[in-house]
Amino acid sequence: MTTVNLVQLQKNLDEVTYPLSKQDLLKYAEEKGIDEVVLRALKQLPLKQYETLADISQALSESE
């Protein structure tokens, strides 16, 4: 599995308004046409509410 780093997340999710759910995150990602590697990683996230970019990053590192 390809690892997504915090810089990639910041670059791709720079306009996200928190908190948001996984569904909202994926919807944003698909509408913005973000990097395919990042999108694939986001699809692996647990279903929950994310409060910050750090929350998303933490969840991604735990799901690898």
C-alpha positions as CSV (number, residue, x, y, z in Angstrom):
1,M,0.0,0.0,0.0
2,T,1.2,3.5,-0.9
3,T,1.8,5.7,2.1
4,V,0.4,9.2,2.0
5,N,2.3,11.8,4.0
6,L,1.1,14.9,5.8
7,V,2.4,17.2,3.1
8,Q,0.3,15.4,0.4
9,L,-2.8,15.6,2.7
10,Q,-2.3,19.3,3.3
11,K,-1.8,20.0,-0.4
12,N,-4.9,18.0,-1.4
13,L,-7.2,18.9,1.5
14,D,-6.3,22.6,1.9
15,E,-9.9,23.8,1.6
16,V,-11.6,21.3,3.8
17,T,-13.8,22.6,6.6
18,Y,-13.7,20.6,9.8
19,P,-15.2,18.7,11.4
20,L,-16.3,16.4,8.6
21,S,-17.3,12.8,8.1
22,K,-15.5,10.2,5.9
23,Q,-18.4,10.6,3.4
24,D,-18.0,14.4,3.2
25,L,-14.2,14.0,2.9
26,L,-14.6,11.6,0.0
27,K,-17.2,13.8,-1.7
28,Y,-14.8,16.8,-1.4
29,A,-11.9,14.7,-2.7
30,E,-13.9,13.5,-5.7
31,E,-15.3,17.0,-6.5
32,K,-11.8,18.5,-6.3
33,G,-10.2,15.7,-8.4
34,I,-7.4,15.2,-5.8
35,D,-4.5,12.9,-6.3
36,E,-5.5,9.3,-7.0
37,V,-3.1,8.0,-4.4
38,V,-4.5,10.2,-1.7
39,L,-8.1,9.4,-2.7
40,R,-7.4,5.6,-2.5
41,A,-5.9,6.2,1.0
42,L,-8.9,8.2,2.1
43,K,-11.2,5.4,1.1
44,Q,-9.5,3.1,3.6
45,L,-10.3,5.4,6.5
46,P,-12.6,4.3,9.3
47,L,-16.2,5.7,9.2
48,K,-16.1,8.5,11.7
49,Q,-16.0,12.3,12.2
50,Y,-12.6,13.9,11.6
51,E,-11.8,17.1,13.5
52,T,-8.5,18.1,12.0
53,L,-6.0,17.2,9.3
54,A,-3.9,15.5,12.0
55,D,-6.9,13.2,12.8
56,I,-7.0,12.1,9.2
57,S,-3.3,11.6,9.1
58,Q,-3.4,9.6,12.3
59,A,-6.2,7.4,11.0
60,L,-4.3,6.8,7.8
61,S,-1.2,5.7,9.6
62,E,-3.2,3.3,11.7
63,S,-5.0,1.8,8.7
64,E,-1.8,0.8,6.9
